[in-house]
Every structure is written in structure tokens, then in C-alpha cells.
Amino acid sequence: MRWSVSLYSKGVELDLTPKEYELLLLLASHPGRAFSSEFLLQQLWGYDYDGFDRTVDTHITRLRKKLGTPGEKIVTVWGVGYRFVS
């Protein structure tokens, strides 16, 4: 089964990849909670993911850019990872 979700910001549809959507959903569902890059990688890509070690950072950067000003709510917690602030 294939699913799709449409997200809009200021009336403009956002073109998010499935992983960007999952990342946003996880962060926004737990505002204030900091997640390590390792945790996010395991949760969204799986325990056996053997790809680029900056995958989470790259997806966060792309997600912030696509979201524009609301993307500023995804903050870097130095030495920990990322969190969504409400």
C-alpha cells in the first residue's frame, strides 16, 4: 500500500520526501525533546542502514530549507542532535 500526505505552508504545497515527512513528524510530535542523530537514523532508516554518516544532517538541512521560516523551529542541540521547539 502506498500513501501520500500533502503539507502546506502559507498556502504553498511543500514537496517533502517520505523521509523528510517522517523526520518532521517525529520531531514535531515531541516538541522540546532532543533526539540524537543516531536515534533518528535508527528510527527512520533502520538499524542496518549502512549509508552516509551525515544522512540525518543532510535531511535536516533540506527540511529546514523547504519549510522556510517554520524550519527555524528545528534547532540543533550541540553535542546531542536536534529538537523541535514550539
C-alpha positions as CSV (number, residue, x, y, z in Angstrom):
1,M,0.0,0.0,0.0
2,R,1.3,3.4,-0.9
3,W,0.3,6.6,0.9
4,S,0.8,10.2,0.4
5,V,0.4,13.3,2.6
6,S,0.2,16.9,1.4
7,L,1.6,19.6,3.7
8,Y,1.1,23.3,3.1
9,S,2.9,26.4,4.3
10,K,1.3,29.7,3.7
11,G,-0.9,28.1,1.0
12,V,2.0,26.6,-0.9
13,E,2.3,22.9,-1.1
14,L,5.6,21.6,0.3
15,D,7.4,19.0,-1.8
16,L,8.8,16.7,1.0
17,T,10.3,13.3,0.5
18,P,8.8,10.5,2.6
19,K,11.9,10.6,4.9
20,E,11.6,14.4,5.3
21,Y,8.0,14.0,6.3
22,E,8.8,11.2,8.7
23,L,11.6,13.3,10.3
24,L,9.3,16.3,10.6
25,L,6.5,14.2,12.1
26,L,8.8,12.6,14.7
27,L,10.4,15.9,15.8
28,A,7.1,17.9,15.8
29,S,5.3,15.1,17.7
30,H,7.7,15.6,20.6
31,P,8.3,19.3,21.0
32,G,11.2,20.2,23.2
33,R,12.7,16.6,23.2
34,A,16.2,16.4,21.8
35,F,16.9,13.4,19.6
36,S,20.4,12.2,18.7
37,S,21.3,11.7,15.1
38,E,21.9,8.0,15.9
39,F,18.4,7.6,17.3
40,L,16.9,9.4,14.3
41,L,18.9,7.2,11.9
42,Q,17.8,4.0,13.6
43,Q,14.2,5.0,13.8
44,L,13.8,6.3,10.3
45,W,16.4,4.4,8.2
46,G,16.6,1.2,10.3
47,Y,19.3,-0.5,12.4
48,D,21.1,-2.0,9.5
49,Y,21.4,1.3,7.5
50,D,24.9,1.4,6.1
51,G,24.8,4.7,4.2
52,F,26.4,8.1,4.5
53,D,27.0,9.1,8.2
54,R,25.7,12.6,7.6
55,T,22.3,11.4,6.3
56,V,20.4,12.9,9.2
57,D,22.2,16.3,9.0
58,T,21.6,16.4,5.3
59,H,17.9,15.7,5.6
60,I,17.6,18.3,8.4
61,T,19.2,20.9,6.2
62,R,16.9,20.2,3.3
63,L,13.9,20.1,5.5
64,R,14.7,23.5,7.1
65,K,15.2,25.0,3.6
66,K,11.9,23.6,2.3
67,L,10.0,24.8,5.4
68,G,11.4,28.3,5.3
69,T,10.7,30.3,8.4
70,P,8.9,27.4,10.2
71,G,12.1,25.4,9.6
72,E,13.8,27.5,12.3
73,K,11.8,25.6,14.8
74,I,14.1,22.6,14.2
75,V,17.1,23.5,16.3
76,T,20.5,21.9,16.7
77,V,21.3,20.8,20.2
78,W,25.1,20.8,20.1
79,G,26.6,17.5,21.3
80,V,23.1,15.9,21.2
81,G,21.2,16.2,18.0
82,Y,18.0,18.0,17.0
83,R,14.8,19.1,18.5
84,F,11.6,20.9,17.5
85,V,10.7,23.9,19.5
86,S,7.1,25.0,19.8
